[in-house]
């Protein structure tokens, strides 16, 4: 335990007693005892007061360090802060433990560990505890190549049971999905964790398809083959004209024209209901130039909103 604590503290990052206890899976009293033992062995540990303080190792480079470029160190620290502050990451504890070991091999002298404030948007209907349970079960099933039975809310809002052969867990638009072969439809499908009513990992193994390649189904924009894309031309006004220059709303996005009064962009978007909602969200500051069918459906949706408001 003392050696593990030494490895963690060798990163140069201040660790509170409670953090060390969690990482080493022990109690805070033992951490104090480990400190005494390490100091008796010649490793002096500083105690830095304050909110961002904690235990730090006085002497650096006791253990061999990995030489990284400054930009590589910055990216690692940035990723660490980002993931640690995302409460929806199921393996957060294991990630922190693993990164502590990595930090112990990296010379981070004079590096700043910034506390990141995370502002959560709309939370998912399913609790984090439920999400974590499903994540762990699917992860185990994928490793052991076990078939999983799920009761799943289908697109027609009916709950149907099906056996799936899970291949890949991934996050898309802040929601967790599993991609796998569905025995019910005899094809690969995407399954949203939030639509799983019940799941059971069966004591039945499956043989993984040797030709399966996740890149045939997933890219940086989401789920391939799961939707159709439409080419859209939009005109933004007011402050939204500025934001349209800065944000990516779909695939192959490009600015066609940008002046003081407006910004026109072209892009490929998917899922018609979401496209209509996207335009309406801007409350008149987003005009559909193309295609014609989207203009008409946005107009029809707006008229329904007006009619329902007058009831």
C-alpha positions as CSV (number, residue, x, y, z in Angstrom):
1,X,0.0,0.0,0.0
2,X,2.8,2.4,0.8
3,X,4.4,1.9,-2.6
4,X,1.0,2.5,-4.3
5,X,0.6,5.7,-2.3
6,X,4.1,6.7,-3.3
7,X,3.3,6.1,-7.0
8,X,0.1,8.3,-6.7
9,X,1.8,11.1,-4.8
10,X,4.7,11.1,-7.3
11,X,2.4,12.7,-9.9
12,X,2.8,16.0,-8.1
13,X,-0.9,16.5,-7.8
14,X,-2.2,17.3,-4.2
15,X,-4.4,14.5,-2.9
16,X,-6.7,14.8,0.1
17,X,-6.6,12.0,2.7
18,X,-10.1,11.0,1.7
19,X,-9.1,10.8,-2.0
20,X,-6.1,8.6,-1.2
21,X,-8.2,6.4,1.0
22,X,-10.7,5.9,-1.9
23,X,-8.0,5.2,-4.4
24,X,-6.3,2.7,-2.2
25,X,-9.6,1.2,-1.0
26,X,-8.7,1.8,2.7
27,X,-9.6,4.2,5.6
28,X,-8.2,7.6,6.3
29,X,-6.5,6.4,9.5
30,X,-4.4,4.0,7.5
31,X,-3.4,6.8,5.1
32,X,-1.9,8.8,8.0
33,X,0.0,5.6,9.1
34,X,1.3,5.1,5.5
35,X,2.6,8.7,5.5
36,X,4.5,8.0,8.7
37,X,6.0,4.8,7.3
38,X,7.1,6.6,4.0
39,X,8.7,9.5,6.0
40,X,10.6,6.9,8.1
41,X,11.9,5.5,4.8
42,X,13.1,8.9,3.7
43,X,10.2,10.1,1.5
44,X,9.0,13.4,3.0
45,X,5.3,14.2,2.3
46,X,4.1,17.8,2.4
47,X,0.7,18.7,3.7
48,X,-0.6,21.7,1.7
49,X,-3.5,23.5,3.4
50,X,-6.6,24.9,1.7
51,X,-9.4,23.8,-0.6
52,X,-7.1,22.7,-3.3
53,X,-4.4,21.4,-1.0
54,X,-3.6,17.9,0.3
55,X,-0.6,15.5,0.5
56,X,2.2,16.0,-2.0
57,X,5.6,14.3,-2.4
58,X,8.4,16.7,-1.6
59,X,11.0,15.1,-3.9
60,X,10.1,14.6,-7.5
61,X,11.3,12.0,-10.0
62,X,11.9,9.3,-7.4
63,X,10.4,7.0,-9.9
64,X,11.2,7.0,-13.7
65,X,9.0,9.5,-15.6
66,X,7.5,9.4,-19.1
67,X,8.8,12.3,-21.2
68,X,5.9,14.0,-23.0
69,X,5.6,17.2,-25.0
70,X,3.9,20.2,-23.2
71,X,0.9,20.0,-25.5
72,X,0.6,16.3,-24.7
73,X,0.6,17.0,-21.0
74,X,-2.0,19.7,-21.4
75,X,-4.3,17.4,-23.3
76,X,-4.0,14.6,-20.7
77,X,-4.7,17.0,-17.9
78,X,-7.7,18.5,-19.8
79,X,-9.1,15.0,-20.5
80,X,-8.7,14.0,-16.8
81,X,-10.5,17.1,-15.6
82,X,-13.3,16.6,-18.1
83,X,-14.0,12.9,-17.4
84,X,-13.6,13.2,-13.6
85,X,-16.3,15.9,-13.6
86,X,-18.7,13.8,-15.7
87,X,-20.9,12.0,-13.3
88,X,-22.5,9.9,-16.1
89,X,-19.2,8.0,-16.8
90,X,-19.8,4.6,-15.2
91,X,-16.2,3.7,-14.7
92,X,-15.2,7.0,-13.1
93,X,-13.5,5.5,-10.0
94,X,-11.5,3.0,-12.1
95,X,-10.4,5.8,-14.4
96,X,-9.2,8.0,-11.5
97,X,-7.2,5.0,-10.2
98,X,-5.6,4.3,-13.6
99,X,-4.8,7.9,-14.2
100,X,-3.1,8.2,-10.8
101,X,-0.7,5.5,-11.9
102,X,-0.1,7.2,-15.2
103,X,0.5,10.5,-13.4
104,X,3.1,8.8,-11.2
105,X,5.2,8.2,-14.4
106,X,4.8,11.7,-15.9
107,X,6.8,14.7,-15.0
108,X,4.1,17.3,-14.3
109,X,6.3,19.9,-12.4
110,X,4.7,23.3,-12.4
111,X,1.5,22.0,-14.1
112,X,-1.7,23.4,-12.8
113,X,-4.6,21.2,-11.8
114,X,-7.7,23.3,-12.4
115,X,-11.0,22.5,-10.8
116,X,-13.6,22.2,-13.5
117,X,-17.2,23.2,-12.9
118,X,-19.7,21.0,-14.7
119,X,-23.1,22.5,-15.6
120,X,-25.5,19.7,-16.3
121,X,-28.3,20.1,-18.9
122,X,-31.4,18.1,-18.9
123,X,-30.9,14.8,-17.1
124,X,-32.0,11.5,-18.4
125,X,-35.2,10.0,-17.2
126,X,-33.3,6.9,-16.0
127,X,-31.3,7.2,-12.8
128,X,-27.5,7.1,-12.9
129,X,-27.7,4.0,-10.7
130,X,-29.8,2.2,-13.4
131,X,-27.5,3.4,-16.2
132,X,-24.5,2.1,-14.4
133,X,-26.1,-1.3,-13.8
134,X,-27.0,-1.7,-17.4
135,X,-23.5,-0.5,-18.5
136,X,-21.8,-3.0,-16.2
137,X,-24.0,-5.9,-17.3
138,X,-23.5,-5.2,-21.0
139,X,-19.8,-4.7,-20.5
140,X,-19.6,-8.2,-18.9
141,X,-21.7,-9.7,-21.6
142,X,-19.5,-8.3,-24.3
143,X,-16.3,-9.6,-22.7
144,X,-17.8,-13.1,-22.1
145,X,-19.8,-13.1,-25.4
146,X,-23.1,-13.8,-23.7
147,X,-26.5,-13.3,-25.2
148,X,-28.7,-10.7,-23.4
149,X,-32.4,-10.7,-23.2
150,X,-34.1,-7.3,-23.0
151,X,-37.6,-6.0,-22.7
152,X,-37.4,-2.9,-25.0
153,X,-39.7,0.0,-25.8
154,X,-40.0,-0.1,-29.6
155,X,-40.6,2.9,-31.8
156,X,-44.3,2.3,-31.7
157,X,-44.2,2.6,-27.9
158,X,-44.8,-1.1,-27.4
159,X,-42.6,-3.1,-25.1
160,X,-41.2,-6.2,-26.8
161,X,-38.8,-8.9,-25.7
162,X,-35.8,-9.8,-27.8
163,X,-32.4,-11.5,-27.5
164,X,-29.4,-9.5,-28.6
165,X,-25.7,-10.3,-29.2
166,X,-24.0,-7.2,-27.8
167,X,-20.9,-5.9,-29.6
168,X,-20.3,-2.2,-28.6
169,X,-21.2,0.3,-25.9
170,X,-21.1,4.0,-26.9
171,X,-22.4,7.4,-25.9
172,X,-24.3,9.6,-28.4
173,X,-25.9,13.0,-27.5
174,X,-25.2,12.4,-23.8
175,X,-27.0,9.0,-23.9
176,X,-25.7,5.5,-23.7
177,X,-26.4,2.9,-26.4
178,X,-25.4,-0.7,-27.1
179,X,-24.9,-1.9,-30.7
180,X,-25.6,-5.6,-31.3
181,X,-27.2,-8.3,-33.4
182,X,-30.9,-8.6,-32.7
183,X,-32.2,-12.2,-33.1
184,X,-35.8,-10.9,-33.5
185,X,-35.1,-9.0,-36.7
186,X,-32.0,-11.0,-37.7
187,X,-29.9,-7.8,-38.1
188,X,-27.8,-5.3,-36.3
189,X,-29.6,-2.6,-34.3
190,X,-28.8,0.2,-31.8
191,X,-30.5,0.1,-28.4
192,X,-30.9,3.1,-26.1
193,X,-30.3,2.3,-22.4
194,X,-33.2,4.5,-21.4
195,X,-35.6,2.4,-23.4
196,X,-34.6,-0.9,-21.8
197,X,-37.3,-1.9,-19.3
198,X,-35.6,-5.1,-18.1
199,X,-32.5,-7.0,-19.0
200,X,-31.0,-10.4,-18.2
201,X,-27.6,-11.8,-19.2
202,X,-28.3,-15.3,-20.3
203,X,-26.0,-18.3,-19.6
204,X,-25.7,-18.8,-23.4
205,X,-22.6,-17.8,-25.4
206,X,-22.5,-16.5,-28.9
207,X,-19.8,-16.6,-31.5
208,X,-18.7,-13.1,-32.5
209,X,-18.8,-12.3,-36.2
210,X,-15.1,-12.1,-37.3
211,X,-16.1,-9.5,-40.0
212,X,-17.8,-7.2,-37.6
213,X,-16.3,-3.6,-37.8
214,X,-17.8,-0.9,-35.6
215,X,-16.8,1.7,-38.2
216,X,-19.4,0.2,-40.5
217,X,-22.1,1.4,-38.1
218,X,-20.6,4.3,-36.2
219,X,-18.8,7.5,-37.1
220,X,-18.1,10.9,-35.5
221,X,-21.6,12.0,-36.3
222,X,-23.4,9.1,-34.8
223,X,-25.1,5.9,-36.0
224,X,-24.6,5.0,-39.7
225,X,-27.4,3.3,-41.5
226,X,-29.9,4.2,-38.7
227,X,-31.3,7.2,-40.4
228,X,-31.5,9.1,-43.7
229,X,-29.8,12.5,-44.2
230,X,-31.3,15.5,-46.0
231,X,-29.5,18.4,-47.5
232,X,-30.7,21.7,-45.8
233,X,-30.1,25.4,-46.4
234,X,-30.9,27.7,-43.5
235,X,-30.8,31.4,-42.9
236,X,-30.1,32.7,-39.3
237,X,-30.9,36.2,-38.0
238,X,-29.9,38.3,-35.0
239,X,-27.6,36.8,-32.4
240,X,-28.3,33.3,-33.9
241,X,-26.5,34.5,-37.0
242,X,-23.3,34.7,-35.0
243,X,-23.8,31.3,-33.3
244,X,-24.4,29.7,-36.7
245,X,-20.8,30.6,-37.6
246,X,-19.5,28.9,-34.5
247,X,-21.6,25.7,-34.0
248,X,-21.9,22.5,-36.0
249,X,-25.5,21.4,-36.5
250,X,-24.9,18.5,-38.8
251,X,-22.7,16.8,-41.4
252,X,-20.8,18.6,-44.2
253,X,-21.8,22.0,-42.8
254,X,-20.5,25.1,-44.6
255,X,-21.1,28.9,-44.5
256,X,-22.6,30.1,-47.8
257,X,-23.0,33.7,-46.9
258,X,-22.3,35.8,-43.8
259,X,-23.1,39.5,-43.5
260,X,-24.1,41.8,-40.6
261,X,-27.8,41.0,-40.8
262,X,-27.8,37.2,-41.4
263,X,-25.8,34.0,-41.9
264,X,-26.7,31.3,-44.5
265,X,-25.4,27.8,-44.0
266,X,-25.8,24.5,-45.8
267,X,-25.6,21.1,-44.1
268,X,-26.9,17.5,-44.0
269,X,-29.4,16.8,-41.2
270,X,-31.3,13.6,-40.1
271,X,-34.6,12.6,-38.5
272,X,-37.4,14.8,-39.8
273,X,-39.1,15.5,-36.4
274,X,-35.9,16.7,-34.9
275,X,-35.2,18.9,-37.9
276,X,-38.6,20.6,-37.6
277,X,-38.1,21.1,-33.8
278,X,-34.6,22.5,-34.5
279,X,-36.0,25.2,-36.8
280,X,-38.9,26.1,-34.4
281,X,-36.4,26.3,-31.5
282,X,-35.1,29.6,-32.9
283,X,-38.5,31.3,-32.7
284,X,-38.4,32.9,-36.1
285,X,-34.6,33.6,-36.2
286,X,-34.1,30.5,-38.4
287,X,-35.6,30.5,-41.9
288,X,-35.7,27.4,-44.1
289,X,-34.5,28.2,-47.6
290,X,-34.3,24.5,-48.8
291,X,-35.9,22.0,-49.1
292,X,-39.4,23.0,-49.8
293,X,-41.0,20.1,-47.9
294,X,-39.2,21.2,-44.7
295,X,-40.6,24.8,-45.1
296,X,-44.1,23.4,-45.3
297,X,-43.8,21.0,-42.4
298,X,-42.3,23.8,-40.1
299,X,-45.2,26.0,-41.1
300,X,-47.7,23.3,-40.4
301,X,-46.1,22.6,-37.0
302,X,-46.2,26.3,-36.1
303,X,-49.9,26.5,-37.0
304,X,-50.6,23.5,-34.8
305,X,-48.8,25.2,-31.9
306,X,-50.9,28.3,-32.4
307,X,-54.2,26.3,-32.6
308,X,-53.4,24.3,-29.4
309,X,-52.4,27.5,-27.6
310,X,-55.9,29.0,-28.4
311,X,-57.8,26.0,-27.0
